[in-house]
Amino acid sequence: MSTPVTYRDALMDRYALLYSWLPDDGPLLDVGCGNGIYTSWLSKRAAQAPLEPNRFAVGIDHNRKNLRWAKSEFPATRFVAIGGETLPFKDDSFAAVMCTEVLEHTRDDRATLNEIARVTKPGGHLILSTPHAGLFAGLDPDNVANRLFDTVRRLRVPKPGGGRFYESFSYNIHRHYTERQLRSMLGKSWHVEQVTFGGLLAYPLLYGVENLIDAFSKERSYWRDYKLLRTLRARDFDLNFGKLSYNIALRARKL
């Protein structure tokens, strides 16, 4: 999941929260770094680590196009093109691993968490955020749009020039998790130190507005600086609605 360019100079909502949870030592790993904007923030943080010889951050992502942009914009930061299920690092390599709005997109979420556990040092931290299975999870804009397209596919609506609309369309569910599910998936390798919920209805609705903009634009909305939309979304995220919330974030320490 790429970080919106709005946050290149100032972090908001979950990005600001998770950044505040980072430990003071390094090195740091950003799983699913997208365009590398958030990884650049982690690099700055790692460089400030006191008495830490390995003051650096690494970003990994399977999207090579985004990584090419990241490497050109942040040449001092290391980026690796690979998915989270097979991390190319030695055991106990990182003091902290960041995984923000990525787990729900992975092919195998449990394999990704197992790999994160493997490369995290004992006493190191996993800092994680995902969509939460709260009151309005059913309004997830990605899932709503994909189900609409899939309905058109199943109705076999003919196209004027031949063929049928969305006849080869397929999609993966944008997963939402409960706190209990995340704790179960983490298992006995981790001790959950903090859990935070945020956002309710405005968050998915505003994200849906960005998706509509995407539909009529040649580039994804995270490349555009929609400060008003993202400021409003951040204010909704800052409101904790508990188990009803649309977002969940947690910090866990590796045992």
Secondary structure as a PSIPRED ss2 file (coil, helix, strand):
# PSIPRED VFORMAT (PSIPRED V4.0)

   1 M C   1.000  0.000  0.000
   2 S C   1.000  0.000  0.000
   3 T C   1.000  0.000  0.000
   4 P C   1.000  0.000  0.000
   5 V H   0.000  1.000  0.000
   6 T H   0.000  1.000  0.000
   7 Y H   0.000  1.000  0.000
   8 R H   0.000  1.000  0.000
   9 D C   1.000  0.000  0.000
  10 A C   1.000  0.000  0.000
  11 L C   1.000  0.000  0.000
  12 M C   1.000  0.000  0.000
  13 D H   0.000  1.000  0.000
  14 R H   0.000  1.000  0.000
  15 Y H   0.000  1.000  0.000
  16 A H   0.000  1.000  0.000
  17 L H   0.000  1.000  0.000
  18 L H   0.000  1.000  0.000
  19 Y H   0.000  1.000  0.000
  20 S H   0.000  1.000  0.000
  21 W C   1.000  0.000  0.000
  22 L C   1.000  0.000  0.000
  23 P C   1.000  0.000  0.000
  24 D C   1.000  0.000  0.000
  25 D C   1.000  0.000  0.000
  26 G C   1.000  0.000  0.000
  27 P C   1.000  0.000  0.000
  28 L E   0.000  0.000  1.000
  29 L E   0.000  0.000  1.000
  30 D E   0.000  0.000  1.000
  31 V E   0.000  0.000  1.000
  32 G C   1.000  0.000  0.000
  33 C C   1.000  0.000  0.000
  34 G C   1.000  0.000  0.000
  35 N C   1.000  0.000  0.000
  36 G C   1.000  0.000  0.000
  37 I H   0.000  1.000  0.000
  38 Y H   0.000  1.000  0.000
  39 T H   0.000  1.000  0.000
  40 S H   0.000  1.000  0.000
  41 W H   0.000  1.000  0.000
  42 L H   0.000  1.000  0.000
  43 S H   0.000  1.000  0.000
  44 K H   0.000  1.000  0.000
  45 R H   0.000  1.000  0.000
  46 A H   0.000  1.000  0.000
  47 A H   0.000  1.000  0.000
  48 Q C   1.000  0.000  0.000
  49 A C   1.000  0.000  0.000
  50 P C   1.000  0.000  0.000
  51 L C   1.000  0.000  0.000
  52 E C   1.000  0.000  0.000
  53 P C   1.000  0.000  0.000
  54 N C   1.000  0.000  0.000
  55 R C   1.000  0.000  0.000
  56 F C   1.000  0.000  0.000
  57 A E   0.000  0.000  1.000
  58 V E   0.000  0.000  1.000
  59 G E   0.000  0.000  1.000
  60 I E   0.000  0.000  1.000
  61 D E   0.000  0.000  1.000
  62 H C   1.000  0.000  0.000
  63 N C   1.000  0.000  0.000
  64 R H   0.000  1.000  0.000
  65 K H   0.000  1.000  0.000
  66 N H   0.000  1.000  0.000
  67 L H   0.000  1.000  0.000
  68 R H   0.000  1.000  0.000
  69 W H   0.000  1.000  0.000
  70 A H   0.000  1.000  0.000
  71 K H   0.000  1.000  0.000
  72 S H   0.000  1.000  0.000
  73 E H   0.000  1.000  0.000
  74 F C   1.000  0.000  0.000
  75 P C   1.000  0.000  0.000
  76 A C   1.000  0.000  0.000
  77 T C   1.000  0.000  0.000
  78 R E   0.000  0.000  1.000
  79 F E   0.000  0.000  1.000
  80 V E   0.000  0.000  1.000
  81 A E   0.000  0.000  1.000
  82 I C   1.000  0.000  0.000
  83 G C   1.000  0.000  0.000
  84 G C   1.000  0.000  0.000
  85 E C   1.000  0.000  0.000
  86 T C   1.000  0.000  0.000
  87 L C   1.000  0.000  0.000
  88 P C   1.000  0.000  0.000
  89 F C   1.000  0.000  0.000
  90 K C   1.000  0.000  0.000
  91 D C   1.000  0.000  0.000
  92 D C   1.000  0.000  0.000
  93 S C   1.000  0.000  0.000
  94 F E   0.000  0.000  1.000
  95 A E   0.000  0.000  1.000
  96 A E   0.000  0.000  1.000
  97 V E   0.000  0.000  1.000
  98 M E   0.000  0.000  1.000
  99 C E   0.000  0.000  1.000
 100 T E   0.000  0.000  1.000
 101 E C   1.000  0.000  0.000
 102 V C   1.000  0.000  0.000
 103 L H   0.000  1.000  0.000
 104 E H   0.000  1.000  0.000
 105 H H   0.000  1.000  0.000
 106 T C   1.000  0.000  0.000
 107 R C   1.000  0.000  0.000
 108 D C   1.000  0.000  0.000
 109 D H   0.000  1.000  0.000
 110 R H   0.000  1.000  0.000
 111 A H   0.000  1.000  0.000
 112 T H   0.000  1.000  0.000
 113 L H   0.000  1.000  0.000
 114 N H   0.000  1.000  0.000
 115 E H   0.000  1.000  0.000
 116 I H   0.000  1.000  0.000
 117 A H   0.000  1.000  0.000
 118 R H   0.000  1.000  0.000
 119 V H   0.000  1.000  0.000
 120 T E   0.000  0.000  1.000
 121 K E   0.000  0.000  1.000
 122 P E   0.000  0.000  1.000
 123 G E   0.000  0.000  1.000
 124 G E   0.000  0.000  1.000
 125 H E   0.000  0.000  1.000
 126 L E   0.000  0.000  1.000
 127 I E   0.000  0.000  1.000
 128 L E   0.000  0.000  1.000
 129 S E   0.000  0.000  1.000
 130 T E   0.000  0.000  1.000
 131 P E   0.000  0.000  1.000
 132 H E   0.000  0.000  1.000
 133 A C   1.000  0.000  0.000
 134 G C   1.000  0.000  0.000
 135 L C   1.000  0.000  0.000
 136 F C   1.000  0.000  0.000
 137 A H   0.000  1.000  0.000
 138 G H   0.000  1.000  0.000
 139 L H   0.000  1.000  0.000
 140 D C   1.000  0.000  0.000
 141 P H   0.000  1.000  0.000
 142 D H   0.000  1.000  0.000
 143 N H   0.000  1.000  0.000
 144 V H   0.000  1.000  0.000
 145 A H   0.000  1.000  0.000
 146 N H   0.000  1.000  0.000
 147 R H   0.000  1.000  0.000
 148 L H   0.000  1.000  0.000
 149 F H   0.000  1.000  0.000
 150 D H   0.000  1.000  0.000
 151 T H   0.000  1.000  0.000
 152 V H   0.000  1.000  0.000
 153 R H   0.000  1.000  0.000
 154 R H   0.000  1.000  0.000
 155 L H   0.000  1.000  0.000
 156 R C   1.000  0.000  0.000
 157 V C   1.000  0.000  0.000
 158 P E   0.000  0.000  1.000
 159 K C   1.000  0.000  0.000
 160 P C   1.000  0.000  0.000
 161 G C   1.000  0.000  0.000
 162 G C   1.000  0.000  0.000
 163 G C   1.000  0.000  0.000
 164 R E   0.000  0.000  1.000
 165 F C   1.000  0.000  0.000
 166 Y C   1.000  0.000  0.000
 167 E C   1.000  0.000  0.000
 168 S C   1.000  0.000  0.000
 169 F C   1.000  0.000  0.000
 170 S C   1.000  0.000  0.000
 171 Y C   1.000  0.000  0.000
 172 N C   1.000  0.000  0.000
 173 I C   1.000  0.000  0.000
 174 H C   1.000  0.000  0.000
 175 R C   1.000  0.000  0.000
 176 H C   1.000  0.000  0.000
 177 Y E   0.000  0.000  1.000
 178 T C   1.000  0.000  0.000
 179 E H   0.000  1.000  0.000
 180 R H   0.000  1.000  0.000
 181 Q H   0.000  1.000  0.000
 182 L H   0.000  1.000  0.000
 183 R H   0.000  1.000  0.000
 184 S H   0.000  1.000  0.000
 185 M H   0.000  1.000  0.000
 186 L H   0.000  1.000  0.000
 187 G H   0.000  1.000  0.000
 188 K H   0.000  1.000  0.000
 189 S H   0.000  1.000  0.000
 190 W E   0.000  0.000  1.000
 191 H E   0.000  0.000  1.000
 192 V E   0.000  0.000  1.000
 193 E E   0.000  0.000  1.000
 194 Q E   0.000  0.000  1.000
 195 V E   0.000  0.000  1.000
 196 T E   0.000  0.000  1.000
 197 F E   0.000  0.000  1.000
 198 G E   0.000  0.000  1.000
 199 G C   1.000  0.000  0.000
 200 L C   1.000  0.000  0.000
 201 L C   1.000  0.000  0.000
 202 A H   0.000  1.000  0.000
 203 Y H   0.000  1.000  0.000
 204 P H   0.000  1.000  0.000
 205 L H   0.000  1.000  0.000
 206 L H   0.000  1.000  0.000
 207 Y H   0.000  1.000  0.000
 208 G H   0.000  1.000  0.000
 209 V H   0.000  1.000  0.000
 210 E H   0.000  1.000  0.000
 211 N H   0.000  1.000  0.000
 212 L H   0.000  1.000  0.000
 213 I H   0.000  1.000  0.000
 214 D H   0.000  1.000  0.000
 215 A H   0.000  1.000  0.000
 216 F C   1.000  0.000  0.000
 217 S C   1.000  0.000  0.000
 218 K C   1.000  0.000  0.000
 219 E C   1.000  0.000  0.000
 220 R C   1.000  0.000  0.000
 221 S H   0.000  1.000  0.000
 222 Y H   0.000  1.000  0.000
 223 W H   0.000  1.000  0.000
 224 R C   1.000  0.000  0.000
 225 D C   1.000  0.000  0.000
 226 Y C   1.000  0.000  0.000
 227 K H   0.000  1.000  0.000
 228 L H   0.000  1.000  0.000
 229 L H   0.000  1.000  0.000
 230 R H   0.000  1.000  0.000
 231 T H   0.000  1.000  0.000
 232 L H   0.000  1.000  0.000
 233 R H   0.000  1.000  0.000
 234 A H   0.000  1.000  0.000
 235 R H   0.000  1.000  0.000
 236 D H   0.000  1.000  0.000
 237 F H   0.000  1.000  0.000
 238 D C   1.000  0.000  0.000
 239 L C   1.000  0.000  0.000
 240 N C   1.000  0.000  0.000
 241 F C   1.000  0.000  0.000
 242 G H   0.000  1.000  0.000
 243 K H   0.000  1.000  0.000
 244 L H   0.000  1.000  0.000
 245 S C   1.000  0.000  0.000
 246 Y C   1.000  0.000  0.000
 247 N E   0.000  0.000  1.000
 248 I E   0.000  0.000  1.000
 249 A E   0.000  0.000  1.000
 250 L E   0.000  0.000  1.000
 251 R E   0.000  0.000  1.000
 252 A E   0.000  0.000  1.000
 253 R E   0.000  0.000  1.000
 254 K E   0.000  0.000  1.000
 255 L C   1.000  0.000  0.000
